[in-house]
């Protein structure tokens, strides 16, 4: 009997990764972070059943509605008129009497940055530590009445849609050539055409990951809460705009267009190829060829990019360093302001260790200090004493700037109540 030919390795087809997994045994992804990042991140959607098994929502609908009435909170309500298929948008803050007047169905409340206002919601973020923290933007929480929806749309950033309460039907179009033209008759950027390739109903603890550009449509099956963990993804235009502004602001005025090799032109009115070569040289002279300059620019940029809140120093008389250190030794802690964004980077130049970036500022620090402070939501006496003198001086400067407040260990949970202090 002739043997069946074996396909060469080059011709073997690897099965595409599953689009649905159960993560009960390995939450929140159902696989290792390395496998998820290799096979799914910015490549394909993934429905993760039991990403957070037994999840109890850390916030209730009435609390979310109350938050949407507060000054400084970014909130929206989207209503859908089914008969006319028209979506209407209203912005908060809302009056308390607004919500009782809404219909029983077909509306959605969306509140941005709930992790900055509610410590229990923020406690979900460590589950996403497989991603760079500076890439995570916020946790948006939406409450939808039955039938509530924001319409079929696309996002230009990665998002994890975690069902926290109730049930939501999600439809997506996972085809690579899915149409993405917008409707001309809506205030929102809604898709003109939407032909779903997958259709699921998510319950509490289920999560849907979507890469950028995947059309999707969610409709509440009953009154439900959905948490959207969104990423920071600045556009090339946003990066270039800030980069050019920085270059222009720091440029040496002596760097100019030069033509010491000029020869008589064939046509004095022509901008010839040689002239354009000199233009390129002049622009290249301004480039941030120094990786530390480039890194410092990006660190400052990304820690303020689309920040919805601002950290400012408090109006009270500042406590002295010796008073703060005395309190730390007696059980107090320093709690980071919810709007304070931090990241750090190793420096390239000899004699320099690292940079800590805090809401657009930069601090030169030993790498160990920069890493520790960037990770510290709370700094107690032990963490403070582990810093070098340079690191402790940096913390004192951050306290003066409002990025940390002094509090006893038992009042750290109330930190989110002060989230608006810097507004």
C-alpha positions in Angstrom: 0.0 0.0 0.0 1.4 3.3 -1.0 2.0 5.7 1.9 0.0 8.9 2.0 2.3 11.8 1.3 3.1 14.0 4.3 2.6 17.8 3.8 5.8 19.8 4.1 6.0 22.2 7.1 5.7 25.1 4.7 2.3 23.8 3.5 0.8 22.9 6.8 -1.9 25.3 7.8 -2.1 26.3 11.4 -5.7 26.5 12.7 -6.7 30.1 13.5 -7.0 30.8 17.3 -10.4 30.3 18.8 -12.6 33.4 18.9 -14.3 32.2 22.1 -12.7 30.8 25.3 -13.7 29.9 28.8 -11.4 31.5 31.3 -12.9 30.0 34.5 -9.7 28.0 35.1 -7.3 30.8 34.0 -8.9 34.2 34.5 -9.0 36.8 33.1 -7.8 35.7 29.7 -8.2 31.9 29.7 -4.6 31.7 28.5 -1.2 33.2 29.4 -0.7 36.9 28.7 2.1 36.0 26.3 -0.3 33.8 24.2 -3.0 36.5 24.3 -0.6 39.2 23.2 0.8 37.0 20.4 -2.4 35.7 19.0 -5.1 38.3 19.7 -3.7 41.7 20.8 -4.5 44.1 17.8 -5.1 41.1 15.6 -8.5 39.5 16.3 -11.4 39.8 18.7 -11.9 37.4 21.6 -15.0 36.5 23.7 -13.8 35.5 27.1 -16.5 33.6 29.2 -15.9 33.8 32.9 -13.1 36.3 32.7 -14.1 37.4 36.2 -15.9 34.4 37.7 -18.5 35.4 40.2 -18.1 39.1 39.6 -20.2 41.4 41.7 -20.4 44.9 40.3 -18.4 47.3 42.5 -20.8 50.1 41.6 -24.6 50.2 41.4 -26.8 52.0 38.7 -28.0 54.5 41.2 -24.4 55.3 42.3 -23.5 55.8 38.6 -26.4 58.1 38.1 -25.4 60.1 41.1 -21.9 60.4 39.8 -23.2 61.7 36.5 -24.8 64.6 38.4 -21.5 65.8 39.8 -19.5 68.8 38.3 -16.3 67.7 36.6 -17.6 64.2 35.6 -17.8 63.4 31.9 -21.2 61.8 31.4 -23.5 61.3 28.4 -27.0 59.9 27.8 -27.8 58.3 24.5 -31.4 57.6 23.6 -32.6 55.5 20.7 -35.9 56.2 18.9 -36.6 52.7 17.4 -39.4 53.8 15.1 -37.3 56.4 13.3 -34.0 54.7 14.1 -32.6 58.0 15.5 -30.0 58.4 18.2 -29.9 61.5 20.3 -27.1 62.6 22.6 -27.1 64.7 25.8 -24.2 65.7 27.9 -23.9 66.0 31.7 -23.7 66.9 34.4 -27.4 66.1 34.9 -29.9 67.3 37.4 -31.1 64.7 39.9 -34.6 64.9 38.5 -33.4 64.0 35.0 -33.1 60.2 35.4 -36.6 59.5 36.9 -38.0 61.2 33.8 -36.3 58.8 31.3 -38.3 56.1 29.6 -38.2 52.5 30.8 -36.1 51.4 27.8 -33.8 52.3 24.9 -31.4 54.7 26.7 -27.8 54.4 27.9 -25.8 56.4 30.5 -22.1 56.5 29.9 -19.6 57.9 32.5 -15.9 58.2 31.8 -13.0 57.8 34.2 -15.1 56.0 36.9 -11.8 54.4 38.1 -10.7 57.9 39.2 -13.8 58.5 41.2 -14.5 55.1 42.7 -11.7 53.1 44.4 -13.6 49.8 44.0 -13.8 50.2 40.3 -10.1 51.1 40.2 -9.4 47.8 42.0 -10.2 46.0 38.7 -7.1 47.6 37.0 -4.5 45.2 38.4 -6.2 42.4 36.5 -4.9 44.1 33.3 -1.3 44.3 34.5 -0.3 42.3 31.4 -0.4 45.6 29.5 1.7 48.7 30.1 -0.1 50.8 32.6 0.5 54.0 30.7 -1.4 52.5 27.8 -4.6 52.1 29.8 -6.8 55.2 29.6 -9.8 54.7 31.9 -12.7 52.5 32.9 -15.9 53.8 31.4 -19.0 52.5 33.0 -22.3 52.4 31.1 -25.8 51.6 32.5 -28.3 50.7 29.8 -32.1 50.3 30.3 -33.5 47.3 28.4 -32.9 47.9 24.7 -30.4 50.6 25.4 -27.6 50.9 22.8 -25.2 53.5 21.4 -25.5 52.1 17.9 -23.1 50.1 15.6 -19.7 51.8 15.6 -16.0 51.3 15.6 -13.3 52.4 18.1 -9.8 53.3 17.0 -8.3 51.8 20.2 -8.3 48.5 22.0 -11.1 47.9 24.4 -12.1 45.2 26.9 -15.9 45.2 27.5 -16.6 43.6 30.8 -20.2 42.7 31.7 -20.7 43.6 35.4 -24.5 43.3 35.8 -27.3 42.1 33.7 -27.0 40.9 30.1 -25.9 42.6 26.9 -26.0 41.2 23.4 -22.9 42.0 21.4 -22.7 41.6 17.6 -19.4 42.2 15.8 -18.2 42.1 12.3 -14.8 40.3 12.4 -14.2 40.4 8.6 -11.1 42.2 7.5 -12.9 44.2 4.9 -15.9 45.2 7.0 -17.5 48.5 5.8 -16.8 51.5 8.0 -18.6 54.4 6.4 -20.6 56.6 8.8 -24.2 57.6 8.8 -24.7 61.2 7.7 -27.8 61.7 9.9 -26.4 61.1 13.4 -24.6 63.3 15.9 -22.6 60.1 16.8 -20.2 58.4 14.5 -22.5 55.4 13.7 -21.9 52.9 10.9 -24.0 53.2 7.7 -23.9 49.5 7.2 -23.4 46.7 9.8 -23.5 43.0 8.9 -22.4 41.0 12.0 -20.3 37.9 11.7 -20.7 36.9 15.4 -23.5 37.2 17.9 -23.3 36.6 21.6 -25.1 37.4 24.9 -22.7 38.3 27.7 -23.5 37.8 31.4 -21.8 39.0 34.6 -18.1 38.2 34.5 -17.9 37.7 30.7 -15.6 40.0 28.7 -15.2 40.8 25.0 -11.9 42.0 23.7 -11.9 44.1 20.5 -8.9 45.4 18.6 -9.1 48.8 16.9 -11.4 49.0 13.9 -13.7 46.1 14.6 -17.4 47.1 14.0 -19.6 46.2 17.0 -23.0 46.8 18.4 -24.2 46.2 21.9 -27.8 46.1 23.0 -29.0 45.6 26.6 -31.2 42.5 27.1 -32.2 43.8 30.5 -31.1 46.6 32.8 -27.3 46.1 32.8 -23.9 47.6 33.6 -20.9 47.3 31.3 -17.3 48.3 32.1 -15.2 49.4 29.2 -11.4 49.3 29.8 -10.1 51.5 27.0 -6.5 52.1 25.8 -4.6 55.3 25.1 -3.8 55.3 21.4 -2.7 58.8 20.1 -3.1 59.3 16.4 0.0 59.9 14.3 -1.3 63.5 13.8 -1.5 64.0 17.6 2.0 62.6 18.1 3.4 64.7 15.2 1.6 67.9 16.4 3.0 67.7 19.9 6.4 66.6 18.7 6.7 69.5 16.3 5.6 72.0 18.9 8.3 70.7 21.2 10.9 70.8 18.5 10.0 74.4 17.6 9.9 75.4 21.3 13.3 74.0 22.0 15.0 74.9 18.6 18.2 76.9 18.5 17.5 80.0 16.5 20.9 79.6 14.8 19.7 76.4 13.1 18.7 77.8 9.7 18.5 77.0 6.0 22.1 77.1 4.7 23.6 77.0 1.2 27.4 77.6 1.4 27.8 75.4 -1.7 25.4 77.6 -3.7 26.2 77.9 -7.5 24.6 80.1 -10.1 21.1 78.7 -10.8 19.9 77.8 -14.3 16.6 79.5 -13.4 16.5 81.9 -10.4 12.8 81.3 -10.0 13.0 77.5 -9.6 13.1 75.6 -6.3 15.4 72.9 -7.6 16.2 69.4 -6.1 19.4 70.7 -4.6 17.5 73.4 -2.6 15.0 70.8 -1.4 18.0 68.7 -0.2 19.1 71.6 1.9 15.6 72.0 3.3 15.7 68.4 4.4 19.1 69.0 6.1 17.7 72.0 8.0 14.8 69.9 9.2 17.1 67.0 10.2 19.2 69.4 12.3 16.1 69.8 14.5 15.3 66.2 14.9 15.5 64.6 18.3 18.4 62.2 17.4 19.2 62.0 21.1 17.1 59.0 22.4 16.8 60.7 25.9 15.3 63.9 24.4 12.9 61.8 22.4 12.0 59.7 25.4 11.6 62.7 27.6 9.2 64.3 25.1 7.1 61.1 24.9 7.0 60.6 28.6 5.7 64.1 29.2 3.3 63.8 26.3 1.7 60.4 27.2 1.2 61.3 30.9 -1.0 64.2 30.0 -2.5 62.9 26.7 -6.3 63.4 26.9 -6.3 63.6 30.7 -9.8 64.5 31.8 -8.7 65.9 35.2 -5.9 68.0 36.4 -3.8 67.8 39.6 -3.1 71.0 41.4 -1.6 71.9 44.7 -4.1 72.2 47.6 -4.9 75.6 49.1 -4.0 74.6 52.7 -0.8 75.6 54.3 1.7 72.9 53.2 3.1 70.6 55.8 6.9 70.6 56.2 9.0 67.6 55.3 9.8 66.8 58.9 6.1 66.8 59.8 5.2 64.5 56.9 8.0 62.1 57.8 6.9 62.1 61.4 3.4 61.2 60.4 4.6 58.4 58.1 6.6 56.9 61.0 3.4 56.8 63.1 1.3 54.9 60.6 0.2 57.5 58.0 0.4 56.8 54.3 0.7 58.9 51.2 -2.1 58.3 48.7 -1.7 59.1 45.0 -4.3 61.6 43.5 -6.6 59.6 41.1 -5.8 62.0 38.2 -2.0 61.7 38.6 -0.5 59.7 35.7 2.9 58.3 36.1 5.4 56.3 34.0 9.2 55.8 34.0 12.0 55.1 31.5 15.6 54.1 31.7 18.0 56.8 30.5 20.5 56.0 27.7 23.2 58.5 28.5 26.1 57.5 30.8 25.9 59.0 34.3 22.1 59.1 34.1 19.9 56.4 35.5 16.2 57.0 34.8 13.4 59.5 34.4 10.1 59.5 36.2 7.2 61.2 34.3 4.3 62.6 36.3 1.4 64.4 34.5 3.8 66.1 32.0 6.7 66.7 34.4 9.9 64.8 34.5 12.3 63.9 37.3 15.8 62.4 37.1 16.0 59.5 39.6 17.8 56.3 40.2 16.0 53.6 38.3 14.9 51.7 41.4 13.3 54.9 42.8 11.6 55.8 39.5 10.2 52.3 39.2 8.9 52.2 42.8 7.2 55.6 42.7 5.6 55.0 39.3 4.0 51.8 40.8 3.0 53.3 44.1 -0.6 54.1 44.6 0.2 54.2 48.3 3.6 55.1 50.0 3.9 54.1 53.6 6.9 54.5 55.9 8.6 51.3 54.7 8.2 52.3 51.0 9.4 55.8 51.7 12.4 54.8 53.7 13.4 52.4 50.9 13.9 55.3 48.5 17.2 57.1 48.1 17.5 60.7 49.3 16.8 61.8 45.7 13.7 59.7 45.6 12.4 61.0 48.9 13.0 64.6 47.8 11.0 63.8 44.6 8.1 62.5 46.7 8.1 65.6 48.7 7.9 67.7 45.5 5.1 65.5 44.3 3.2 66.1 47.6 3.6 69.8 47.2 2.2 69.6 43.7 -0.9 67.7 44.9 0.1 64.3 43.5 0.0 62.6 46.9 -2.0 63.5 50.0 -1.2 62.4 53.6 -3.8 60.2 55.2 -4.2 57.5 57.8 -4.2 53.9 56.6 -7.9 53.5 57.3 -9.0 56.4 55.2 -7.3 55.4 52.0 -10.5 54.0 50.6 -12.0 57.5 50.6 -9.3 58.8 48.3 -11.7 58.7 45.3 -14.0 61.2 47.0 -11.3 63.9 46.6 -10.8 63.1 42.9 -12.3 66.4 41.9 -10.2 68.5 44.2 -7.8 69.4 41.4 -10.5 70.5 39.0 
